[in-house]
Amino acid sequence: MRTRGGPLESRDFDFLVIGSGIAGLFFALRVADHGRVAVVTKKRAADSATNWAQGGIAAVLASEDSFDDHVRDTLVAGAGLCDEGVVRFVVERGPEMIEALVDLGVEFDRSNGAPAEGLEHFDLGREGGHTRRRILHHRDATGRAIETVLLDRAAAHPAITLFENHCAVDLLTSRRAGLDGEDRALGAYVLDACTGDVETFRARATLLASGGAGKVYLYTSNPDIASGDGMAMAYRAGAAISNMEFMQFHPTCLYHPQAKSFLITEAMRGEGGILRTRSGAAFMPRYHEMADLAPRDVVARAIDTELKRSGDDWVLLDITHRDPSFVRERFPTIHERCLGFGIDITREPIPVVPAAHYCCGGVRTDLRGETEVRNLFAAGEVASTGLHGANRLASNSLLEALVFANAASNEALARLRDEKPSLGPVAPWNPGHAIESPEAVLIHQNWDEIRRFMWNNVGIVRTDQRLARAQRRLELLQEEITAYYWDFRLTPDLVELRNLALVAELVIRSASLRLESRGLHYNLDHPEPDDVRYASDTILRRSAA
Ligand SMILES: Cc1cc2nc3c(=O)[nH]c(=O)nc-3n(C[C@H](O)[C@H](O)[C@H](O)COP(=O)(O)OP(=O)(O)OC[C@H]3O[C@@H](n4cnc5c(N)ncnc54)[C@H](O)[C@@H]3O)c2cc1C
């Protein structure tokens, strides 16, 4: 591998955590009593999908619920691709994980008048696909409640050092360092966005907790950080990546040039909201007997079909036939936010588009949260554990992040105890002859192009021809991006662009290998599931260099 770098000394820790969302922080807190922990995070600490999670976290706590019910609901959503052993592993650990969060200080809403202690009397919500009430929440901002507590706890722990504005560039492995023996993770090269230096972080165990990849699409509900860096780094380091074709799209995100990533809740259709074309025609009855209340993926596909047919950029979600005071009371946040963009939802319909929401695929891990590279663990949205299969059941992702961060922490602690403490010699980053980028605009143009052709060709509805077209465009762009990467000084934007291009490649390749339609992957040329040939994961590995 070509490497670049500077004269900086390495920073040495027992554990390196890449990402400060639920997975990274929970892991850090689990291991911090036993070793020194670095948490690197590429923007501010709370910039994460975790902080944006609304609905809540699924766990079996109600007396009328059971592990078997939660397992069954997850398997049904996963359309034949979940690993049942993994599903049971996650579901059975739900109550214990909730207890751990409550012990740390997370407050979940409880039934009126219930004591604010213990694991009973929670106000459990119900969401699409769940046959029981099992969603713990903190009003409609559950993720923020969790992130705030975890960050406070991490900040207060003397063994945890948090590095904000530090963007991991690539993983360090023994094979890359030219060392003999089984390949193992040694840490990461990390770009300090404030100084522009690339530092060497060495660690005995590394956790990828870098979240999802929604930014590979033009429209996404994800925060800015979701550029799939962890998936790209792990692939380059030789770990297996699976099921990247299964991207979940949320049907309704606000369409407005200044409104980045604002979701319009599905509850609005639950309260009578009607999807219309720009000319005012209600179209959902043509697609499903439940019309606007059809399942999420059916609605997203219908909108996509209408947009492709008309060439329009958005459709309309209309709730104006309901009483204005009801709309204001039922949807106060959406009402206020839309007013800020000049849209009064009590009087005019809302422009909406579907948006990339959750990446079911990622870095393949086992039940210990370990990837195919020894001592490299992955948890949270970056990982592909076998829980979600071809489609994610709502509110299972926060639970999955906790369960696998915990499993990874147990294994990493065992390694710390059992393996001899060697960090291995690693070459510092070599900046080569990289010069200042003369035209940062080039980066943004390429970025925009990838996101646009991914949206148009590898989005909600795919065809063989569209996938082939996307592949050709990507190949041209990748040549350019590789040249930038070696010729110009690294910036976080350039790091993200390179990763975005690789993640786009992984999605296109995975989607092209699956000649059927299943779960979130829908190909018009192969509209039915094919259990004989495709009832298994799609796995990609980098061929040995
Ligand atoms: C709007 C919205 C609502 C949601 N609602 C729910 C819900 O109700 N229930 C549910 O279960 N799930 C929900 N999800 C999904 C869930 O929030 C995420 O899957 C989960 O929070 C992911 O946690 P994580 O720790 O893996 O990653 P994140 O919370 O996204 O954190 C990733 C971290 O990695 C850092 N990072 C990324 N790349 C790098 C790099 N190269 N170097 C250094 N740091 C890096 C980021 O800065 C960030 O700190 C929702 C998602 C969204 C977007």
The ligand as an SDF file (V2000), in Angstrom:
LIG
                    3D

 53 58  0  0  0  0  0  0  0  0999 V2000
  -33.4310   11.0120   11.6660 C   0  0  0  0  0  0  0  0  0  0  0  0
  -33.1230    9.6410   12.2030 C   0  0  0  0  0  0  0  0  0  0  0  0
  -33.9940    9.0260   13.0960 C   0  0  0  0  0  0  0  0  0  0  0  0
  -33.7010    7.7550   13.6050 C   0  0  0  0  0  0  0  0  0  0  0  0
  -34.5440    7.1850   14.5190 N   0  0  0  0  0  0  0  0  0  0  0  0
  -34.2120    5.9870   15.0710 C   0  0  0  0  0  0  0  0  0  0  0  0
  -35.0030    5.4120   16.1080 C   0  0  0  0  0  0  0  0  0  0  0  0
  -35.9840    6.0040   16.5540 O   0  0  0  0  0  0  0  0  0  0  0  0
  -34.6350    4.2020   16.6090 N   0  0  0  0  0  0  0  0  0  0  0  0
  -33.5410    3.5070   16.1630 C   0  0  0  0  0  0  0  0  0  0  0  0
  -33.2590    2.3990   16.6570 O   0  0  0  0  0  0  0  0  0  0  0  0
  -32.7720    4.0440   15.1900 N   0  0  0  0  0  0  0  0  0  0  0  0
  -33.0630    5.2540   14.6500 C   0  0  0  0  0  0  0  0  0  0  0  0
  -32.2610    5.7880   13.6830 N   0  0  0  0  0  0  0  0  0  0  0  0
  -31.0330    5.0760   13.3420 C   0  0  0  0  0  0  0  0  0  0  0  0
  -30.0220    5.2370   14.4810 C   0  0  0  0  0  0  0  0  0  0  0  0
  -30.1020    6.5500   14.9760 O   0  0  0  0  0  0  0  0  0  0  0  0
  -28.5960    4.9690   14.0190 C   0  0  0  0  0  0  0  0  0  0  0  0
  -28.5280    3.7650   13.3120 O   0  0  0  0  0  0  0  0  0  0  0  0
  -27.6580    4.8770   15.2290 C   0  0  0  0  0  0  0  0  0  0  0  0
  -27.7830    6.0300   16.0260 O   0  0  0  0  0  0  0  0  0  0  0  0
  -26.2280    4.7250   14.7680 C   0  0  0  0  0  0  0  0  0  0  0  0
  -25.3780    4.8320   15.8880 O   0  0  0  0  0  0  0  0  0  0  0  0
  -23.8200    4.6860   15.6660 P   0  0  0  0  0  0  0  0  0  0  0  0
  -23.1680    4.8440   16.9900 O   0  0  0  0  0  0  0  0  0  0  0  0
  -23.5330    3.4770   14.8830 O   0  0  0  0  0  0  0  0  0  0  0  0
  -23.4410    5.9040   14.6880 O   0  0  0  0  0  0  0  0  0  0  0  0
  -23.6870    7.4680   14.8240 P   0  0  0  0  0  0  0  0  0  0  0  0
  -24.5600    7.8010   15.9510 O   0  0  0  0  0  0  0  0  0  0  0  0
  -24.0490    7.9760   13.4830 O   0  0  0  0  0  0  0  0  0  0  0  0
  -22.2230    8.0050   15.1750 O   0  0  0  0  0  0  0  0  0  0  0  0
  -21.1760    7.8930   14.2300 C   0  0  0  0  0  0  0  0  0  0  0  0
  -19.9850    8.6360   14.7690 C   0  0  0  0  0  0  0  0  0  0  0  0
  -18.8350    8.3540   13.9790 O   0  0  0  0  0  0  0  0  0  0  0  0
  -18.1560    9.5640   13.6600 C   0  0  0  0  0  0  0  0  0  0  0  0
  -17.3860    9.3520   12.4290 N   0  0  0  0  0  0  0  0  0  0  0  0
  -17.8310    8.9870   11.2040 C   0  0  0  0  0  0  0  0  0  0  0  0
  -16.7890    8.8580   10.3530 N   0  0  0  0  0  0  0  0  0  0  0  0
  -15.6710    9.1560   11.0700 C   0  0  0  0  0  0  0  0  0  0  0  0
  -14.2970    9.2180   10.7560 C   0  0  0  0  0  0  0  0  0  0  0  0
  -13.8090    8.9650    9.5360 N   0  0  0  0  0  0  0  0  0  0  0  0
  -13.4240    9.5670   11.7340 N   0  0  0  0  0  0  0  0  0  0  0  0
  -13.8550    9.8630   12.9950 C   0  0  0  0  0  0  0  0  0  0  0  0
  -15.1720    9.8260   13.3470 N   0  0  0  0  0  0  0  0  0  0  0  0
  -16.0490    9.4670   12.3880 C   0  0  0  0  0  0  0  0  0  0  0  0
  -19.2650   10.5770   13.5530 C   0  0  0  0  0  0  0  0  0  0  0  0
  -18.7630   11.8770   13.6250 O   0  0  0  0  0  0  0  0  0  0  0  0
  -20.1370   10.1530   14.7390 C   0  0  0  0  0  0  0  0  0  0  0  0
  -19.5840   10.6530   15.9310 O   0  0  0  0  0  0  0  0  0  0  0  0
  -32.5370    7.0690   13.1750 C   0  0  0  0  0  0  0  0  0  0  0  0
  -31.6610    7.6830   12.2880 C   0  0  0  0  0  0  0  0  0  0  0  0
  -31.9390    8.9580   11.8070 C   0  0  0  0  0  0  0  0  0  0  0  0
  -30.9650    9.5970   10.8540 C   0  0  0  0  0  0  0  0  0  0  0  0
  1  2  1  0
  2  3  1  0
  2 52  2  0
  3  4  2  0
  4  5  1  0
  4 50  1  0
  5  6  2  0
  6  7  1  0
  6 13  1  0
  7  8  2  0
  7  9  1  0
  9 10  1  0
 10 11  2  0
 10 12  1  0
 12 13  2  0
 13 14  1  0
 14 15  1  0
 14 50  1  0
 15 16  1  0
 16 17  1  0
 16 18  1  0
 18 19  1  0
 18 20  1  0
 20 21  1  0
 20 22  1  0
 22 23  1  0
 23 24  1  0
 24 25  2  0
 24 26  1  0
 24 27  1  0
 27 28  1  0
 28 29  2  0
 28 30  1  0
 28 31  1  0
 31 32  1  0
 32 33  1  0
 33 34  1  0
 33 48  1  0
 34 35  1  0
 35 36  1  0
 35 46  1  0
 36 37  1  0
 36 45  1  0
 37 38  2  0
 38 39  1  0
 39 40  1  0
 39 45  2  0
 40 41  1  0
 40 42  2  0
 42 43  1  0
 43 44  2  0
 44 45  1  0
 46 47  1  0
 46 48  1  0
 48 49  1  0
 50 51  2  0
 51 52  1  0
 52 53  1  0
M  END
$$$$
